[in-house]
Amino acid sequence: MHTREEIFNTVKDILIKDFDCKESQIKIESNLIEDLDLDSIDAVDLVVKLQTIIDRKVDPEDFKQIRTLQDVVDAVEKIVNNNH
């Protein structure tokens, strides 16, 4: 999971399977709260699932300002491409 498209597709799959989001709602510009109806607990669950997939510890600070799916993709891309 290195490209933006791979990251987006992975997050999309998680949102569909684990959060019952409709595929038609999931767009790169979708707002997690307003468009996808996620709450702060869902956001934490999403981060935990992503941590498992990317096999890296996620700094909660990286996800504090997350509002849209684009923000999630950007944050994951930064983590994946950073050599920790």
PyMOL commands that set and color helices and strands:
alter all, ss='L'
color gray80, all
select helices_A, chain A and resi 4-19+23-25+40-54+60-63+69-81
alter helices_A, ss='H'
color red, helices_A
deselect
rebuild
show_as cartoon
